[in-house]
Amino acid sequence: MPGAYTLHIADEFFVGVGFYRWVGEFVPLGAASFLGVNIMIVSLIVIAVALGTRVHSCRFLLVAVLTQFTIHGLLVHPPFSIWRGEWSPGLVSGLGLLLPLAALGGAWAIRNLPGSRLAGGVAAGVLLFASQDLWRVLFNWVFAPSA
């Protein structure tokens, strides 16, 4: 999962003008902030996968990561692409990599996790996704050009 998200970040960063520039007129986001936020997210994904695959009671963390993938694949790139009337950097990897991985993992989770762990994982994934805005604000403040 960390590898899939890393490929998605590369797709966002290197395709076209880059997602941080593409969305930049609406959401202030420089290259350093974009990379900083995503390094934090990948780090959290690595920790979640390490715990979720080794500690039975932490399997809900895998659902959190898959939920974050689903939000990215469905609720970020397609709506932004439609709204802007052009291809979003990251759309291909969001739809073609993150969503299928989330679907496979989601099917596993539904079969193997109790409902409360499944719901907790979804809630944690939504928080993981929402935390990106907090990290973006922090990184924009840290990496803001000095006047």
Summary of the structure (lengths in Angstrom):
residues: 147
radius of gyration: 15.6
end to end distance: 39.7
largest distance: 55.1
contacts: 465
relative contact order: 0.17
helix: 81%
strand: 0%
